[in-house]
Amino acid sequence: MESQPNNPLHGVKLATIVEKLHAYYGWDGLADMIDINCFKSNPSVKSSLKFLRRTPWARDKVERLFLKTFINK
């Protein structure tokens, strides 16, 4: 496995990212910040993960929000 010392998301699971953002913002807050249906229409961690794993542009937005919220304070 390749080391990624400059990648703050290295080793952080997508599930952890979604769970922490949900705990911090709630589904309504996430839907306001990132305009995607998995946060608006009947949201759950499981359905969000399924969508984000198939949708690179949405995953990128979620990862950037996570970095802005928890890493780059």
C-alpha positions as CSV (number, residue, x, y, z in Angstrom):
1,M,0.0,0.0,0.0
2,E,1.2,3.4,-0.9
3,S,1.9,6.0,1.8
4,Q,0.1,9.4,1.4
5,P,1.6,11.7,4.0
6,N,0.1,14.8,2.4
7,N,-3.5,13.5,2.1
8,P,-5.5,14.3,5.2
9,L,-8.3,11.9,4.1
10,H,-5.9,8.9,3.8
11,G,-7.2,6.1,6.0
12,V,-10.5,7.9,6.7
13,K,-13.5,5.8,5.6
14,L,-16.3,7.4,3.6
15,A,-18.8,6.0,6.2
16,T,-16.9,7.9,9.0
17,I,-17.0,11.1,6.9
18,V,-20.7,10.9,6.3
19,E,-21.4,10.0,10.0
20,K,-19.3,12.8,11.4
21,L,-20.9,15.4,9.0
22,H,-24.4,14.1,9.8
23,A,-23.7,14.4,13.5
24,Y,-22.3,17.9,13.1
25,Y,-24.8,19.4,10.5
26,G,-27.8,17.0,10.5
27,W,-29.5,16.0,7.3
28,D,-31.1,19.4,6.7
29,G,-27.8,21.2,7.2
30,L,-26.0,18.8,4.8
31,A,-28.8,19.3,2.2
32,D,-28.4,23.1,2.5
33,M,-24.7,22.9,2.1
34,I,-24.5,20.2,-0.6
35,D,-27.5,20.1,-3.0
36,I,-27.8,16.4,-3.6
37,N,-30.9,14.2,-3.1
38,C,-29.3,11.6,-0.9
39,F,-29.3,14.3,1.8
40,K,-32.8,15.6,1.0
41,S,-35.1,12.7,0.2
42,N,-35.4,10.1,2.9
43,P,-31.7,10.4,4.0
44,S,-29.8,7.7,5.7
45,V,-26.1,6.9,6.1
46,K,-26.5,3.7,4.1
47,S,-28.3,5.3,1.1
48,S,-25.9,8.3,1.1
49,L,-22.9,5.9,1.0
50,K,-24.4,4.0,-1.9
51,F,-24.9,7.2,-3.9
52,L,-21.6,8.7,-3.0
53,R,-19.6,5.6,-3.9
54,R,-21.2,5.7,-7.4
55,T,-21.0,9.5,-7.9
56,P,-17.4,10.9,-7.8
57,W,-18.4,14.6,-8.1
58,A,-20.8,14.3,-5.1
59,R,-18.2,12.4,-3.1
60,D,-15.7,15.1,-3.9
61,K,-18.0,17.8,-2.5
62,V,-18.6,15.8,0.7
63,E,-14.9,15.2,1.2
64,R,-14.2,18.9,0.7
65,L,-16.9,19.8,3.3
66,F,-15.4,17.3,5.7
67,L,-11.9,18.8,5.3
68,K,-13.3,22.4,5.7
69,T,-15.3,21.5,8.8
70,F,-12.9,19.2,10.7
71,I,-9.4,19.4,9.3
72,N,-8.7,23.0,8.1
73,K,-10.1,24.9,11.1
